């Protein structure tokens, strides 16, 4: 996922539904990126924080207990998702509205309905999808991309 999104040291990776934190921890370890993990389960957030400490990346990552539909994601340059398709589709309009043009959205296994990905690759029998947030004018001009 991180490779497909071409994560680099200037990126801030947000993982919505981060679980044990492995995506943002990997982004910090492998690419020098910053990361924010968001999950509604406080036990998983504590696990993610412990994993970040064990990996030595607590200075580059943080984890928040929050509802992914309410969390502030505006600072993301990459958003990682491993959520069910209906959750992805529900998030789509918010991501298109709140993220800066050029922000990459990468999803493991599940697409975003009729929003066609820029790339769709197979990895170990699963799909990994990549979208790039278009300029705001493109979103407002194309209702199918804006989602509902």
Secondary structure as GFF3:
##gff-version 3
##sequence-region A 1 148
A	DSSP	beta_strand	12	16	.	.	.	ID=ss1
A	DSSP	alpha_helix	22	31	.	.	.	ID=ss2
A	DSSP	beta_strand	34	39	.	.	.	ID=ss3
A	DSSP	alpha_helix	42	55	.	.	.	ID=ss4
A	DSSP	beta_strand	61	65	.	.	.	ID=ss5
A	DSSP	beta_strand	78	81	.	.	.	ID=ss6
A	DSSP	alpha_helix	85	98	.	.	.	ID=ss7
A	DSSP	beta_strand	104	108	.	.	.	ID=ss8
A	DSSP	beta_strand	119	123	.	.	.	ID=ss9
A	DSSP	beta_strand	126	132	.	.	.	ID=ss10
A	DSSP	alpha_helix	136	141	.	.	.	ID=ss11
A	DSSP	alpha_helix	143	146	.	.	.	ID=ss12
###
